[in-house]
């Protein structure tokens, strides 16, 4: 895992994870793989969607072994 310095400006495609059950993990994995072809992807899971975001990350690691990721936590109390 490579960690980039905070001062480095990087462009991301953002994917906001929904907690709705109709939005499957497979849908998000395919969207991430598609967007990874063109650049970096930021997966955002707020509140209860955090666990779904981790599940998506695990599924991505199974499909694509060679990618770097960074996990950031904001305002978790």
N, C-alpha and C positions, 0 to 999 in steps of 0.2 A: 504494500500500500504506500503510495507516495502522497505526502502532504504538501500542498502548495502554500507559500507564504501569504499572509493576509493582504499584503500590499499589491499582489498580482491581480490584475483585473482580467476576468475570464467571462466570456459570453456563455450563457446557458439557455437551453430550451427547458422550460419549466413544465412539470406535470403535477397537478394538484390531485391528491388521492382523496376519493370520496369514501365515506363509511357505508354507503348504500350497498346492500347485498347484491343488487343487480349488476353492479360494476365488478366484474371478476378480475382476479389477479392476472389471469392469462391476457386479458385485454390490455392491462397496463404494461405487462412484460413485452408484448408485441410492439406497443407504442414506444417504449424505451429503446428497444433494439432498432427500430426504424430511425429514431432521432439520434441514436449514437453513431449512425453512419455519417451524419452531417456535423457532428460536434458533441459538446458536453450536454449532459442532462442533469437537471436538479429535480429530485423527487421530493415533494413537499407533503408531509402527512401531519395534519394538525389534530390535536386532541386524540380522539379515539382512533383515528386513521393511522397513528404511528405504528401500530402493530402490523397493519396491512402493508405499510411502506417497507418494513423489515422483511416481510414475506416476499414482497416483490424483489427486493435486493437479493435474497437467497435464491429465488428462481432465476434471476439474471446471472448469478454466479454459476449456476448449473449449466446454463446455455452458453455462456461466454466466459471462459476462464481467464482471459487476458484483458482485464480492464481495471482501472484504479477507481477507488471511491473514497469519499470523505463523509463522515457522519458528523453533523452539527446539531446541537441541542440549543434551543432558545426558550427562555421563560418557562422552564419546567420546575414547578414548585409543588 
